[in-house]
Amino acid sequence: MDFGVGLASLWSGGLIYIIPFLFVLTTIVFFHELGHYLVARWSGIKALVFSVGFGPEIFGFNDRRGTRWRLAAVPLGGYVKFLGDENAASVPDHAAMARMAPADRAGAFPSASVGRRAATVAAGPIANFILAIVIFAGVAFVDGRVVGDPVVSDVRPDSPAAVAGFQPGDRVVSADGRPIAYFSDLQRYVSARPDTPIAMVVERAGQPVELTVTPRVETQTDRFGNSFETPVIGLVATNDGSSFRVEEMSALESLGYGVTQTWFVTERTVDFLGQIITGKQSADQIGGPIRIAQVSGQVSTIGFSALLNLAALLSVSIGLLNLLPIPMLDGGHLMFYAFEAVRGRPLSERIQEIGFRIGLALVMLLMVFAFWNDISGLV
């Protein structure tokens, strides 16, 4: 093969992953930082830099308020640097604050009340949740929602469902007392309860039947060949064409659906992290930029709506990640502000410095772990 042709083929193949990845990550980062920026602006705090990405600037401009808007070379995050910040993580620059004129100090981030600082910091993750709601709602409004009746077509041999006594033709009515309207409701409920008995009611020949099933964690493979672990019970949805359909949704229904979806993803993500801590789920499912790029490229082949839904999922995840009480992250700042609100004064500079160093170490450790999982998944 000609080297030039091979290189061009490799580059074009890489674009399948690079372009969707950049679209997804840039969108999420921009709205996260926009949340910080807008609330800071409304609070009278001056923003010096609004950056999407880190490292050398590719493109940028200054607005009339003196903020530098920039697109940087490393698209793995972003930041808003406020007046009085020492760095992109909003560590206070006490030396610079001491040299500021009183008029300038009034617009500095460290000079703002603890309430305004907390609101500014919390606005980033909140923007991520709002973005997810808007995306889920918009896709549902435009495309409708594919739903399927909770009717069993087949029961996998030797599966938890077979042991529990499920039969083809059963219609699942409830799980632990919660109504099941669609087969996806059942899948969601089961996926969050590994090795946990679930009391179900099914309709069989017009009569209610009570069954108890315990989901079993198994390795599944998606349409792209990616392996992942998830709790299953071994039920197969009916393939009757009348069972699966597209339901159109009004604007109000779509908004409600967006809120419900965002809450589900939030709840499921928190459950997943808890299951990792308790050992019910494997930590090797935590992925980093390489895996996000891989999944983005794969999902983009399904369609733009699927890529948008992936962006919504990741937006929730990034919002939650930033709320962890780790210094350097938004949650760490909020933790410091909570102490300040209770004590009536900030923690000492020494304690905050130690906290930020510990936080930096934890964030770096998490990044290394995610990269390791990414690379291990490619081998």
Secondary structure in CASP SS format (residue, H / E / C, confidence):
PFRMAT SS
TARGET T0000
AUTHOR 0000-0000-0000
METHOD secondary structure of the structure
MODEL  1
M C 1.00
D C 1.00
F H 1.00
G H 1.00
V H 1.00
G H 1.00
L H 1.00
A H 1.00
S H 1.00
L H 1.00
W H 1.00
S H 1.00
G H 1.00
G H 1.00
L H 1.00
I H 1.00
Y H 1.00
I H 1.00
I H 1.00
P H 1.00
F H 1.00
L H 1.00
F H 1.00
V H 1.00
L H 1.00
T H 1.00
T H 1.00
I H 1.00
V H 1.00
F H 1.00
F H 1.00
H H 1.00
E H 1.00
L H 1.00
G H 1.00
H H 1.00
Y H 1.00
L H 1.00
V H 1.00
A H 1.00
R H 1.00
W H 1.00
S C 1.00
G C 1.00
I C 1.00
K C 1.00
A E 1.00
L E 1.00
V E 1.00
F E 1.00
S E 1.00
V E 1.00
G E 1.00
F E 1.00
G E 1.00
P E 1.00
E E 1.00
I E 1.00
F E 1.00
G E 1.00
F E 1.00
N E 1.00
D C 1.00
R C 1.00
R C 1.00
G C 1.00
T C 1.00
R E 1.00
W E 1.00
R E 1.00
L E 1.00
A E 1.00
A E 1.00
V E 1.00
P E 1.00
L E 1.00
G E 1.00
G E 1.00
Y E 1.00
V E 1.00
K E 1.00
F E 1.00
L C 1.00
G C 1.00
D E 1.00
E C 1.00
N C 1.00
A C 1.00
A C 1.00
S C 1.00
V C 1.00
P E 1.00
D C 1.00
H H 1.00
A H 1.00
A H 1.00
M H 1.00
A H 1.00
R H 1.00
M C 1.00
A C 1.00
P H 1.00
A H 1.00
D H 1.00
R H 1.00
A C 1.00
G C 1.00
A C 1.00
F H 1.00
P H 1.00
S H 1.00
A C 1.00
S C 1.00
V H 1.00
G H 1.00
R H 1.00
R H 1.00
A H 1.00
A H 1.00
T H 1.00
V H 1.00
A H 1.00
A H 1.00
G H 1.00
P H 1.00
I H 1.00
A H 1.00
N H 1.00
F H 1.00
I H 1.00
L H 1.00
A H 1.00
I H 1.00
V H 1.00
I H 1.00
F H 1.00
A H 1.00
G H 1.00
V H 1.00
A H 1.00
F H 1.00
V H 1.00
D H 1.00
G C 1.00
R E 1.00
V E 1.00
V E 1.00
G E 1.00
D C 1.00
P C 1.00
V E 1.00
V E 1.00
S E 1.00
D E 1.00
V E 1.00
R C 1.00
P C 1.00
D C 1.00
S C 1.00
P H 1.00
A H 1.00
A H 1.00
V H 1.00
A H 1.00
G C 1.00
F C 1.00
Q C 1.00
P C 1.00
G C 1.00
D C 1.00
R E 1.00
V E 1.00
V E 1.00
S E 1.00
A E 1.00
D C 1.00
G C 1.00
R E 1.00
P E 1.00
I C 1.00
A C 1.00
Y C 1.00
F H 1.00
S H 1.00
D H 1.00
L H 1.00
Q H 1.00
R H 1.00
Y H 1.00
V H 1.00
S H 1.00
A C 1.00
R C 1.00
P C 1.00
D C 1.00
T C 1.00
P C 1.00
I E 1.00
A E 1.00
M E 1.00
V E 1.00
V E 1.00
E E 1.00
R E 1.00
A C 1.00
G C 1.00
Q E 1.00
P E 1.00
V E 1.00
E E 1.00
L E 1.00
T E 1.00
V E 1.00
T C 1.00
P C 1.00
R E 1.00
V E 1.00
E E 1.00
T E 1.00
Q E 1.00
T E 1.00
D C 1.00
R C 1.00
F C 1.00
G C 1.00
N C 1.00
S E 1.00
F E 1.00
E E 1.00
T E 1.00
P E 1.00
V E 1.00
I C 1.00
G C 1.00
L E 1.00
V E 1.00
A E 1.00
T C 1.00
N C 1.00
D C 1.00
G C 1.00
S C 1.00
S C 1.00
F E 1.00
R E 1.00
V E 1.00
E E 1.00
E C 1.00
M C 1.00
S C 1.00
A H 1.00
L H 1.00
E H 1.00
S H 1.00
L H 1.00
G H 1.00
Y H 1.00
G H 1.00
V H 1.00
T H 1.00
Q H 1.00
T H 1.00
W H 1.00
F H 1.00
V H 1.00
T H 1.00
E H 1.00
R H 1.00
T H 1.00
V H 1.00
D H 1.00
F H 1.00
L H 1.00
G H 1.00
Q H 1.00
I H 1.00
I H 1.00
T H 1.00
G C 1.00
K C 1.00
Q C 1.00
S C 1.00
A H 1.00
D H 1.00
Q H 1.00
I C 1.00
G C 1.00
G C 1.00
P H 1.00
I H 1.00
R H 1.00
I H 1.00
A H 1.00
Q H 1.00
V H 1.00
S H 1.00
G H 1.00
Q H 1.00
V H 1.00
S H 1.00
T C 1.00
I C 1.00
G C 1.00
F H 1.00
S H 1.00
A H 1.00
L H 1.00
L H 1.00
N H 1.00
L H 1.00
A H 1.00
A H 1.00
L H 1.00
L H 1.00
S H 1.00
V H 1.00
S H 1.00
I H 1.00
G H 1.00
L H 1.00
L H 1.00
N H 1.00
L C 1.00
L C 1.00
P C 1.00
I C 1.00
P C 1.00
M C 1.00
L C 1.00
D H 1.00
G H 1.00
G H 1.00
H H 1.00
L H 1.00
M H 1.00
F H 1.00
Y H 1.00
A H 1.00
F H 1.00
E H 1.00
A H 1.00
V H 1.00
R H 1.00
G C 1.00
R C 1.00
P C 1.00
L C 1.00
S C 1.00
E H 1.00
R H 1.00
I H 1.00
Q H 1.00
E H 1.00
I H 1.00
G H 1.00
F H 1.00
R H 1.00
I H 1.00
G H 1.00
L H 1.00
A H 1.00
L H 1.00
V H 1.00
M H 1.00
L H 1.00
L H 1.00
M H 1.00
V H 1.00
F H 1.00
A H 1.00
F H 1.00
W H 1.00
N H 1.00
D H 1.00
I H 1.00
S H 1.00
G H 1.00
L H 1.00
V C 1.00
END
